[in-house]
Amino acid sequence: MMSKRLLLVIAAVLGLLLVCLALGGIIFWLTRPDDASPVIVAVSTSIPTDTPVATETPLPTSTPRPTRTPEPSPTQSPTLAPTRRLTPTPVPPNEVPEPTPTPWQMVLREDLPPMAIQDWPRPARDNGRGMHFLASQYYSPEEVDRQIARLKEMNVKWALVIYGDENMLNIAAPRFRDAGIMVVWRRMLRASDRYYDWGRDIAILSEYGMPPYMQLYNEPSLSVEWDEGSPDKSDYLADFLHAAQEVYNAGGYVGLQFVREDWLVVSLDALKQHGGERIFERMFFIPHPYGLNHPPEYDKDVNAVLGFLPYAAVFEREIGFVPAMIAGEGGWAIGSEHDANYPKVTEEMHRDWYVTLFSMFQTGVMPNGDPLPDYFLAFCPWLLSDFIDDTAFYDSYAGPKTMTIEAIKAIPPFERRFSWSP
């Protein structure tokens, strides 16, 4: 009996202890500070270097603390992307195109009247017959006298003369004047040269009473006419514009020479851009119509003695009219056989073809049957005299062109008639 009562007492005491423990735990939790930090186990650093170092590890608490819910950021908000506007891609500063500069403008005299075809100076008893004088730019008075005598024997009235300096002008100009031969003067220049004495040269010609027909440059599209390198249009145009302005302002006649139509077009365009339209009215053209082995009537392309016709079309298109023309080179060479569709040029063909060519100035009809245009004043074929050139009429190592020379001498004298002739 007593044992049962004792057991009840013990059980009551244990129950009371359990209740006390439970109440104590609740009181401890409720009174625990919120910022209590977990216990950190300190690890000594004096351990060997080859032993991995323990990292600081927090001891877990009995109940994990709730994580703060992050506030939504603006980038996380569900928003509609704006529509992309099409805008030009910006050009980097070093690629911004420079504004096109205004071309410099020529300063030209305003007192020189425009010239119609009938105003261009021509020799007395003009027959349109000419010759390219010599390939040399230097010559003695005796040489000039000897060659002019030959020109007179063939009744030549026009010549293209190369000169090297003012001394050559002083030798040649009075002699050609006295012989009654009209001259186109070509200063020996490379296409890359700039010449500053046009005014002086024109003044010399004026002193001798010689009209100032001045060829500016020669075949600038060909590499052989440049000191070095390939033909450069930009360099050429700068020198060409300078020469055209100087010759015009000195009272000279501005002579253009090209063997390619595109070079003619850009040169005319350059004159327009730089205010040189007034030059057109005192400008002439010097074609080089070589016939190869094509007969006189051939007119399919520029490889003909009528090869000046395509250039006339260019002038008509670009400036509205055709200026005066004087062929400064051209003609045929004995033995030429460039075109396999035509026979090789023989001495007999050479003779007959030159007679046909020069006779068109008498008949007024070109070899192809069309009227000879007034603007085509003369034909000066290559070449009167040269030892090393087998095409030269005289003094060539290949011998003189006797048959042709004698046939030209035998053409009866005549004076060319124009559309305005009475």
Backbone hydrogen bonds in HBPLUS format (Angstrom, degrees):
<---DONOR---> <-ACCEPTOR-->    atom                        ^
c    i                          cat <-CA-CA->   ^        H-A-AA   ^      H-
h    n   atom  resd res      DA  || num        DHA   H-A  angle D-A-AA Bond
n    s   type  num  typ     dist DA aas  dist angle  dist       angle   num
A0005-ARG N   A0001-MET O   3.25 MM   4  6.58 154.9  2.31 145.6 151.9     1
A0006-LEU N   A0002-MET O   3.02 MM   4  6.21 150.3  2.11 145.4 153.6     2
A0007-LEU N   A0003-SER O   3.07 MM   4  6.27 154.0  2.13 145.7 152.2     3
A0008-LEU N   A0004-LYS O   3.19 MM   4  6.43 154.9  2.26 144.1 149.9     4
A0009-VAL N   A0005-ARG O   3.15 MM   4  6.41 152.1  2.23 144.2 151.0     5
A0010-ILE N   A0006-LEU O   3.01 MM   4  6.29 162.8  2.04 152.2 156.7     6
A0011-ALA N   A0007-LEU O   2.95 MM   4  6.16 161.6  1.98 151.3 156.4     7
A0012-ALA N   A0008-LEU O   2.99 MM   4  6.16 152.2  2.07 142.5 149.8     8
A0013-VAL N   A0009-VAL O   2.92 MM   4  6.20 158.8  1.97 151.5 157.1     9
A0014-LEU N   A0010-ILE O   2.95 MM   4  6.23 162.8  1.98 153.3 157.6    10
A0015-GLY N   A0011-ALA O   2.94 MM   4  6.11 158.9  1.99 146.4 152.6    11
A0016-LEU N   A0012-ALA O   2.92 MM   4  6.17 153.2  1.99 145.8 153.0    12
A0017-LEU N   A0013-VAL O   2.94 MM   4  6.26 151.0  2.02 147.5 155.6    13
A0018-LEU N   A0014-LEU O   2.89 MM   4  6.19 158.8  1.94 151.4 157.1    14
A0019-VAL N   A0015-GLY O   3.02 MM   4  6.26 157.3  2.07 147.4 153.3    15
A0020-CYS N   A0016-LEU O   2.94 MM   4  6.18 156.0  1.99 144.5 151.5    16
A0021-LEU N   A0017-LEU O   2.80 MM   4  6.14 160.6  1.84 153.6 158.6    17
A0022-ALA N   A0018-LEU O   2.92 MM   4  6.14 161.2  1.96 149.6 154.8    18
A0023-LEU N   A0019-VAL O   2.91 MM   4  6.15 163.2  1.94 152.9 157.0    19
A0024-GLY N   A0020-CYS O   2.83 MM   4  6.05 154.8  1.90 148.8 156.4    20
A0025-GLY N   A0021-LEU O   2.93 MM   4  6.22 156.4  1.99 151.5 156.9    21
A0026-ILE N   A0022-ALA O   3.09 MM   4  6.37 158.6  2.13 149.3 154.8    22
A0027-ILE N   A0023-LEU O   2.94 MM   4  6.14 161.9  1.97 149.8 155.0    23
A0028-PHE N   A0024-GLY O   2.92 MM   4  6.12 155.3  1.98 148.1 154.6    24
A0029-TRP N   A0025-GLY O   3.04 MM   4  6.26 161.9  2.07 149.5 153.4    25
A0030-LEU N   A0026-ILE O   3.02 MM   4  6.18 162.7  2.05 151.9 156.8    26
A0031-THR N   A0027-ILE O   3.06 MM   4  6.13 142.1  2.21 142.3 152.0    27
A0032-ARG N   A0029-TRP O   3.40 MM   3  5.24 163.6  2.43  98.7 103.5    28
A0051-THR N   A0048-PRO O   3.15 MM   3  5.51 162.3  2.18 111.8 115.5    29
A0076-GLN N   A0073-SER O   2.94 MM   3  5.25 143.0  2.07 107.4 118.7    30
A0077-SER N   A0074-PRO O   3.23 MM   3  5.28 154.7  2.29  99.9 107.5    31
A0095-GLU N   A0092-PRO O   2.86 MM   3  5.39 163.2  1.89 123.1 128.4    32
A0096-VAL N   A0093-PRO O   3.41 MM   3  5.49 170.7  2.42 106.2 108.4    33
A0106-MET N   A0274-HIS O   2.76 MM 168  5.79 171.9  1.77 156.9 155.3    34
A0115-MET N   A0281-GLU O   2.98 MM 166  5.68 157.8  2.03 142.2 147.6    35
A0119-ASP N   A0116-ALA O   2.87 MM   3  5.26 153.7  1.93 112.9 121.8    36
A0120-TRP N   A0117-ILE O   3.27 MM   3  5.75 161.3  2.30 113.6 118.5    37
A0416-ARG N   A0126-ASP O   2.72 MM 290  5.91 166.5  1.74 159.8 164.6    38
A0379-PHE N   A0128-GLY O   3.11 MM 251  6.36 152.6  2.19 163.5 161.7    39
A0157-LYS N   A0129-ARG O   2.89 MM  28  5.72 152.4  1.97 149.7 156.0    40
A0158-TRP N   A0129-ARG O   3.05 MM  29  6.09 138.9  2.22 145.9 147.6    41
A0130-GLY N   A0379-PHE O   2.94 MM 249  5.32 126.7  2.23 158.5 144.2    42
A0131-MET N   A0158-TRP O   3.18 MM  27  6.59 134.3  2.40 127.8 137.1    43
A0160-LEU N   A0131-MET O   3.21 MM  29  6.65 149.1  2.31 137.3 143.1    44
A0132-HIS N   A0381-PRO O   2.91 MM 249  5.68 159.0  1.95 153.3 146.3    45
A0384-LEU N   A0132-HIS O   2.96 MM 252  6.00 154.4  2.03 171.1 174.4    46
A0133-PHE N   A0160-LEU O   2.95 MM  27  5.86 166.2  1.97 153.8 158.4    47
A0164-GLY N   A0137-GLN O   2.94 MM  27  4.71 121.0  2.30 149.5 132.6    48
A0144-VAL N   A0140-SER O   3.10 MM   4  6.40 161.7  2.14 155.0 159.5    49
A0145-ASP N   A0141-PRO O   3.00 MM   4  6.22 161.4  2.03 149.6 154.6    50
A0146-ARG N   A0142-GLU O   3.01 MM   4  6.21 157.8  2.06 146.0 151.8    51
A0147-GLN N   A0143-GLU O   3.03 MM   4  6.26 161.1  2.07 152.0 156.4    52
A0148-ILE N   A0144-VAL O   2.93 MM   4  6.03 158.9  1.97 153.3 159.4    53
A0149-ALA N   A0145-ASP O   3.12 MM   4  6.25 151.0  2.21 142.8 149.8    54
A0151-LEU N   A0147-GLN O   3.09 MM   4  6.48 154.4  2.15 146.7 153.6    55
A0152-LYS N   A0148-ILE O   2.96 MM   4  6.23 160.1  2.00 153.4 158.1    56
A0153-GLU N   A0149-ALA O   3.11 MM   4  6.35 145.9  2.23 139.9 148.8    57
A0154-MET N   A0150-ARG O   3.26 MM   4  6.63 141.9  2.41 144.0 152.9    58
A0154-MET N   A0151-LEU O   3.13 MM   3  5.31 129.2  2.40  99.1 111.9    59
A0156-VAL N   A0151-LEU O   2.98 MM   5  5.24 175.2  1.99 147.4 147.4    60
A0155-ASN N   A0152-LYS O   2.98 MM   3  4.74 157.6  2.03 101.1 106.6    61
A0182-MET N   A0157-LYS O   2.88 MM  25  6.19 157.4  1.93 154.7 147.1    62
A0159-ALA N   A0182-MET O   2.88 MM  23  6.33 136.3  2.08 157.1 164.9    63
A0184-VAL N   A0159-ALA O   2.89 MM  25  6.37 154.6  1.95 155.1 163.6    64
A0161-VAL N   A0184-VAL O   2.97 MM  23  6.25 157.7  2.02 157.4 164.3    65
A0186-ARG N   A0161-VAL O   2.91 MM  25  6.06 167.0  1.92 153.8 153.3    66
A0163-TYR N   A0186-ARG O   3.09 MM  23  6.32 151.9  2.17 142.6 145.3    67
A0188-MET N   A0163-TYR O   3.08 MM  25  6.03 163.7  2.11 160.1 159.3    68
A0168-MET N   A0165-ASP O   3.17 MM   3  5.60 129.5  2.44 106.2 117.3    69
A0169-LEU N   A0165-ASP O   3.40 MM   4  6.84 149.8  2.50 142.0 150.3    70
A0170-ASN N   A0166-GLU O   2.99 MM   4  6.29 154.4  2.05 146.8 153.3    71
A0171-ILE N   A0167-ASN O   3.06 MM   4  6.37 135.1  2.27 137.7 149.5    72
A0172-ALA N   A0168-MET O   2.82 MM   4  5.99 173.2  1.83 156.6 158.1    73
A0173-ALA N   A0169-LEU O   2.89 MM   4  5.41 155.8  1.95 140.3 148.3    74
A0175-ARG N   A0172-ALA O   3.11 MM   3  5.37 120.2  2.49 105.4 120.6    75
A0176-PHE N   A0172-ALA O   3.00 MM   4  6.21 162.7  2.03 167.5 172.6    76
A0177-ARG N   A0173-ALA O   3.00 MM   4  6.13 158.3  2.05 152.4 159.2    77
A0178-ASP N   A0174-PRO O   3.02 MM   4  6.12 162.5  2.05 141.5 145.8    78
A0179-ALA N   A0175-ARG O   3.07 MM   4  6.24 135.7  2.28 135.9 147.6    79
A0181-ILE N   A0176-PHE O   3.09 MM   5  5.35 169.1  2.10 158.2 156.3    80
A0180-GLY N   A0177-ARG O   3.03 MM   3  5.26 157.6  2.08 107.2 114.4    81
A0185-TRP N   A0213-TYR O   2.86 MM  28  5.99 165.4  1.88 157.9 156.0    82
A0215-GLN N   A0185-TRP O   2.85 MM  30  6.03 170.3  1.86 155.2 158.5    83
A0193-ASP N   A0190-ARG O   3.00 MM   3  5.28 168.0  2.01 115.2 118.3    84
A0191-ALA N   A0225-GLU O   2.74 MM  34  5.71 168.9  1.75 165.2 168.5    85
A0201-ASP N   A0197-ASP O   3.09 MM   4  6.32 165.9  2.11 154.3 157.7    86
A0202-ILE N   A0198-TRP O   2.93 MM   4  6.14 163.1  1.96 157.2 161.6    87
A0203-ALA N   A0199-GLY O   3.01 MM   4  6.15 149.2  2.11 141.7 150.3    88
A0204-ILE N   A0200-ARG O   3.02 MM   4  6.36 148.6  2.12 147.5 155.7    89
A0205-LEU N   A0201-ASP O   3.08 MM   4  6.44 161.8  2.11 150.5 154.5    90
A0206-SER N   A0202-ILE O   2.93 MM   4  6.14 153.6  2.00 144.5 152.3    91
A0207-GLU N   A0203-ALA O   3.02 MM   4  6.28 146.7  2.14 142.8 151.0    92
A0208-TYR N   A0204-ILE O   3.30 MM   4  6.69 141.5  2.46 143.1 152.5    93
A0208-TYR N   A0205-LEU O   3.09 MM   3  5.24 127.8  2.37  97.8 111.2    94
A0210-MET N   A0205-LEU O   2.91 MM   5  5.08 167.2  1.93 149.3 145.7    95
A0209-GLY N   A0206-SER O   3.08 MM   3  4.93 158.8  2.13 100.6 106.9    96
A0213-TYR N   A0211-PRO O   2.97 MM   2  5.94 135.3  2.18 106.7  94.0    97
A0253-TYR N   A0212-PRO O   2.87 MM  41  5.84 174.2  1.87 157.3 156.3    98
A0214-MET N   A0253-TYR O   3.15 MM  39  5.82 160.6  2.19 147.1 153.0    99
A0255-GLY N   A0214-MET O   2.77 MM  41  5.39 137.5  1.95 173.2 159.4   100
A0216-LEU N   A0255-GLY O   3.01 MM  39  5.77 174.8  2.01 151.2 149.5   101
A0222-LEU N   A0219-GLU O   3.14 MM   3  5.90 170.5  2.15 127.6 129.5   102
A0225-GLU N   A0222-LEU O   3.07 MM   3  5.74 157.9  2.12 117.6 123.9   103
A0226-TRP N   A0223-SER O   2.96 MM   3  5.37 160.3  2.00 122.1 122.6   104
A0236-TYR N   A0232-ASP O   2.98 MM   4  6.16 164.1  2.00 152.6 157.8   105
A0237-LEU N   A0233-LYS O   2.77 MM   4  5.91 167.4  1.79 156.8 159.8   106
A0238-ALA N   A0234-SER O   3.22 MM   4  6.44 156.8  2.27 148.1 153.0   107
A0239-ASP N   A0235-ASP O   3.34 MM   4  6.67 162.5  2.37 150.6 154.1   108
A0240-PHE N   A0236-TYR O   2.72 MM   4  5.91 160.0  1.76 159.4 166.6   109
A0241-LEU N   A0237-LEU O   2.90 MM   4  5.95 166.1  1.92 150.1 152.4   110
A0242-HIS N   A0238-ALA O   3.28 MM   4  6.43 158.1  2.33 138.6 144.6   111
A0243-ALA N   A0239-ASP O   2.92 MM   4  6.16 163.4  1.94 151.2 155.7   112
A0244-ALA N   A0240-PHE O   2.83 MM   4  6.03 165.4  1.85 155.9 160.0   113
A0245-GLN N   A0241-LEU O   3.04 MM   4  6.15 162.0  2.07 147.4 151.8   114
A0246-GLU N   A0242-HIS O   3.01 MM   4  6.21 162.1  2.04 150.1 155.3   115
A0247-VAL N   A0243-ALA O   2.88 MM   4  6.03 170.6  1.89 158.8 161.0   116
A0248-TYR N   A0244-ALA O   3.02 MM   4  6.03 164.0  2.05 143.8 149.0   117
A0249-ASN N   A0245-GLN O   2.98 MM   4  6.05 170.3  1.99 150.2 153.4   118
A0250-ALA N   A0246-GLU O   3.05 MM   4  6.13 135.6  2.25 139.1 150.3   119
A0250-ALA N   A0247-VAL O   3.23 MM   3  5.16 130.1  2.49  93.6 106.8   120
A0252-GLY N   A0247-VAL O   2.80 MM   5  5.00 149.9  1.89 163.4 153.4   121
A0251-GLY N   A0248-TYR O   2.94 MM   3  5.25 160.3  1.98 112.5 118.0   122
A0254-VAL N   A0282-ARG O   3.15 MM  28  6.47 152.3  2.23 157.2 155.5   123
A0284-PHE N   A0254-VAL O   2.92 MM  30  6.21 159.0  1.96 146.4 150.3   124
A0256-LEU N   A0284-PHE O   2.95 MM  28  6.36 165.5  1.98 159.0 159.2   125
A0286-ILE N   A0256-LEU O   2.84 MM  30  6.08 152.9  1.92 170.3 175.6   126
A0264-LEU N   A0260-ARG O   3.37 MM   4  6.74 149.6  2.47 143.7 152.0   127
A0265-VAL N   A0261-GLU O   2.97 MM   4  6.29 157.7  2.02 152.3 158.3   128
A0266-VAL N   A0262-ASP O   3.08 MM   4  6.32 167.8  2.09 150.4 152.2   129
A0267-SER N   A0263-TRP O   3.16 MM   4  6.15 147.6  2.27 136.5 145.1   130
A0268-LEU N   A0264-LEU O   2.98 MM   4  6.22 160.0  2.02 153.9 158.8   131
A0269-ASP N   A0265-VAL O   2.92 MM   4  6.13 157.7  1.97 150.0 156.9   132
A0270-ALA N   A0266-VAL O   2.90 MM   4  6.02 146.7  2.01 136.6 145.3   133
A0271-LEU N   A0267-SER O   3.09 MM   4  6.39 154.4  2.16 144.8 150.6   134
A0272-LYS N   A0268-LEU O   3.09 MM   4  6.43 151.8  2.17 144.1 151.7   135
A0273-GLN N   A0269-ASP O   2.92 MM   4  6.21 165.2  1.94 155.0 158.1   136
A0274-HIS N   A0270-ALA O   3.06 MM   4  6.17 145.3  2.18 145.5 154.0   137
A0276-GLY N   A0271-LEU O   2.60 MM   5  4.60 159.6  1.64 162.6 155.0   138
A0275-GLY N   A0272-LYS O   3.19 MM   3  5.34 160.8  2.23 114.3 113.4   139
A0279-ILE N   A0276-GLY O   2.89 MM   3  5.55 148.3  1.99 119.4 128.1   140
A0280-PHE N   A0277-GLU O   3.02 MM   3  5.45 137.9  2.20 107.8 118.3   141
A0281-GLU N   A0278-ARG O   3.23 MM   3  5.75 146.5  2.35 108.7 116.4   142
A0282-ARG N   A0279-ILE O   2.90 MM   3  5.41 165.2  1.92 120.3 125.4   143
A0285-PHE N   A0324-ALA O   2.87 MM  39  6.32 159.6  1.91 155.5 161.9   144
A0326-ILE N   A0285-PHE O   3.00 MM  41  6.48 153.5  2.07 160.3 168.8   145
A0328-GLY N   A0287-PRO O   3.10 MM  41  6.32 143.4  2.24 157.9 168.8   146
A0290-TYR N   A0288-HIS O   3.04 MM   2  6.06 118.1  2.44 115.1  98.8   147
A0331-GLY N   A0289-PRO O   3.20 MM  42  6.62 157.7  2.25 132.9 128.3   148
A0291-GLY N   A0331-GLY O   2.85 MM  40  5.48 167.6  1.86 141.7 146.0   149
A0294-HIS N   A0291-GLY O   2.79 MM   3  5.38 163.7  1.81 144.3 148.7   150
A0298-TYR N   A0295-PRO O   3.06 MM   3  5.59 163.3  2.08 121.3 126.7   151
A0304-ALA N   A0302-VAL O   2.83 MM   2  5.45 138.1  2.00 103.4  91.2   152
A0307-GLY N   A0304-ALA O   2.83 MM   3  4.78 146.6  1.94 112.2 112.2   153
A0309-LEU N   A0306-LEU O   3.13 MM   3  6.08 173.0  2.13 128.8 130.7   154
A0312-ALA N   A0308-PHE O   3.13 MM   4  6.48 143.9  2.26 147.3 157.9   155
A0312-ALA N   A0309-LEU O   3.08 MM   3  5.04 122.3  2.43  96.2 111.1   156
A0313-ALA N   A0309-LEU O   3.22 MM   4  6.61 149.5  2.32 149.6 156.9   157
A0314-VAL N   A0310-PRO O   3.23 MM   4  6.59 145.1  2.35 138.3 147.3   158
A0315-PHE N   A0311-TYR O   3.04 MM   4  6.38 163.7  2.07 154.7 157.1   159
A0316-GLU N   A0312-ALA O   3.00 MM   4  6.21 164.3  2.02 150.7 155.2   160
A0317-ARG N   A0313-ALA O   3.04 MM   4  6.19 154.5  2.10 142.9 149.4   161
A0318-GLU N   A0314-VAL O   2.85 MM   4  6.01 159.2  1.90 155.2 161.3   162
A0319-ILE N   A0315-PHE O   2.86 MM   4  5.64 170.7  1.86 152.9 155.8   163
A0320-GLY N   A0316-GLU O   3.13 MM   4  4.49 130.3  2.39 108.0 117.2   164
A0325-MET N   A0375-TYR O   2.78 MM  50  5.85 160.4  1.81 155.3 149.6   165
A0377-LEU N   A0325-MET O   2.81 MM  52  5.89 150.9  1.89 162.1 167.7   166
A0327-ALA N   A0378-ALA O   2.99 MM  51  6.23 151.7  2.07 155.3 147.5   167
A0380-CYS N   A0327-ALA O   2.81 MM  53  5.51 147.4  1.92 131.7 142.7   168
A0382-TRP N   A0330-GLY O   3.14 MM  52  5.59 157.7  2.19 138.0 140.6   169
A0336-SER N   A0333-ALA O   3.11 MM   3  5.64 158.3  2.16 138.4 137.4   170
A0335-GLY N   A0345-VAL O   2.79 MM  10  4.96 157.9  1.84 133.8 141.4   171
A0345-VAL N   A0336-SER O   2.99 MM   9  5.37 156.7  2.05 145.0 151.8   172
A0342-TYR N   A0339-ASP O   3.05 MM   3  5.74 166.8  2.07 121.8 125.0   173
A0350-HIS N   A0346-THR O   2.88 MM   4  6.06 163.6  1.90 151.5 156.5   174
A0351-ARG N   A0347-GLU O   2.98 MM   4  6.20 159.2  2.03 146.7 151.6   175
A0352-ASP N   A0348-GLU O   2.95 MM   4  6.18 175.2  1.96 155.3 156.3   176
A0353-TRP N   A0349-MET O   2.79 MM   4  5.79 163.8  1.82 156.4 161.2   177
A0354-TYR N   A0350-HIS O   3.22 MM   4  6.28 157.1  2.27 142.5 147.8   178
A0355-VAL N   A0351-ARG O   3.20 MM   4  6.46 156.7  2.25 149.7 156.2   179
A0356-THR N   A0352-ASP O   3.03 MM   4  6.27 157.9  2.08 147.1 153.0   180
A0357-LEU N   A0353-TRP O   2.87 MM   4  6.11 156.5  1.93 146.0 152.9   181
A0358-PHE N   A0354-TYR O   3.00 MM   4  6.18 176.5  2.00 155.8 155.2   182
A0359-SER N   A0355-VAL O   2.99 MM   4  5.95 139.9  2.15 140.8 151.9   183
A0360-MET N   A0357-LEU O   3.30 MM   3  5.78 153.5  2.38 108.2 115.2   184
A0361-PHE N   A0358-PHE O   3.39 MM   3  5.98 155.3  2.46 109.8 115.3   185
A0362-GLN N   A0359-SER O   2.89 MM   3  5.18 146.2  2.00 106.3 117.0   186
A0363-THR N   A0359-SER O   3.00 MM   4  6.36 160.7  2.04 158.0 163.3   187
A0364-GLY N   A0360-MET O   2.84 MM   4  5.41 145.0  1.96 133.3 142.0   188
A0372-LEU N   A0364-GLY O   2.84 MM   8  5.10 173.8  1.85 126.5 126.6   189
A0366-MET N   A0370-ASP O   2.73 MM   4  5.43 160.5  1.77 177.3 175.6   190
A0369-GLY N   A0366-MET O   2.86 MM   3  5.43 163.9  1.89 126.2 129.1   191
A0376-PHE N   A0373-PRO O   3.21 MM   3  5.83 154.1  2.28 115.5 121.8   192
A0393-PHE N   A0383-LEU O   2.91 MM  10  6.28 159.7  1.95 160.1 163.3   193
A0394-TYR N   A0384-LEU O   2.83 MM  10  6.03 141.8  1.98 146.8 159.4   194
A0386-ASP N   A0394-TYR O   3.35 MM   8  6.82 152.6  2.43 160.5 157.8   195
A0397-TYR N   A0387-PHE O   2.89 MM  10  5.49 147.5  1.99 151.3 144.6   196
A0392-ALA N   A0389-ASP O   3.23 MM   3  5.71 163.6  2.26 113.7 118.5   197
A0401-LYS N   A0393-PHE O   3.01 MM   8  4.99 158.3  2.06 134.1 138.2   198
A0399-GLY N   A0396-SER O   2.90 MM   3  5.20 161.8  1.93 111.8 116.8   199
A0405-ILE N   A0401-LYS O   2.90 MM   4  6.09 169.1  1.91 162.3 166.0   200
A0406-GLU N   A0402-THR O   2.94 MM   4  6.04 173.1  1.94 160.1 161.1   201
A0407-ALA N   A0403-MET O   3.12 MM   4  6.21 150.9  2.21 138.8 147.0   202
A0408-ILE N   A0404-THR O   2.98 MM   4  6.20 155.2  2.04 153.3 159.3   203
A0409-LYS N   A0405-ILE O   3.05 MM   4  6.31 159.9  2.09 149.7 155.4   204
A0410-ALA N   A0406-GLU O   3.11 MM   4  6.26 138.1  2.29 136.8 147.4   205
A0411-ILE N   A0408-ILE O   3.17 MM   3  5.46 161.6  2.21 108.6 114.2   206
A0421-SER N   A0418-PHE O   3.02 MM   3  5.05 156.2  2.08 102.8 110.4   207
